[in-house]
């Protein structure tokens, strides 16, 4: 079985595997909840669709810096 996009390509898009899993899961949940796919090629599975969107740089993680009190 060939996986696209490859995990190596996806890992380049985030700082850690944990970040990749969280980003993929959140986007897949959005798709399940009815948000439209961002790519022209639509997958049957929400997780596959989320992975394609990450690989295409259509979604990414934005971090909030902690405020010092």
PyMOL commands that set and color helices and strands:
alter all, ss='L'
color gray80, all
select helices_A, chain A and resi 7-11+17-32+46-55
alter helices_A, ss='H'
color red, helices_A
deselect
rebuild
show_as cartoon
